[in-house]
């Protein structure tokens, strides 16, 4: 309860409410995921940056999903907004356990006034994996590949939703990180099981990420399986 009393929630892409809440609670730490079920409005991102600076607040971007995916540096690079701090993980070391937080020296120096202990603090394999992940991401232009195959998947999912309106399903997210959202969540679980029986792992909720390993042929195979699975689900009711 004590922690909850120190926090509030600002709605995604709501400029007016976000501005009002930041001013009301300032100085504050404003933590956002730059991409959730849609791309961020430029006006919303600009408001976050302007209001946090004006009120002496700290803007933190949770780039755990977006870094190395929608751009090497994530949403801050793609949308041109520089946060005060950014948090990285998951894709940073391509599956090895590693997370990081970074920012300017004046903010990072706050670490000197606290103490952090970690069981795996001296583990170096994940750091080496991160260096190799970053090298491959840059050399093979991974975000560009994800944009292409993700775009193919996203367009196919839009066509799927249009073809089966009775399924009451929509596409959420952006091409690099999207998923199917059913009005009846149970249908998402049924679809996941149906796809598994077709040899494809499909999450019932966010997100169905594309990766460097996926090809255009893989995406086409997935879309064909989705069409077959959704059609049969509707036939059975």
Secondary structure by P-SEA (a helix, b strand, c coil): caaaaabbbbccccaaaaaaaaaaaccbbbbbcccccccccaaaaaaaaaaaaaacbbbbbcccccccccccccccccccccccbbbbcccccccccccccccccccccccccbbbbbccccccaaaaaaaaaaaaaaaaaaaaaaaaaaaaaaaaaaaaaaacccccccccccccccbbbbccaaaaaaaaaaaaaacbbbbccccccccccccaaaaaaaaaaaaaaaaaaaaac
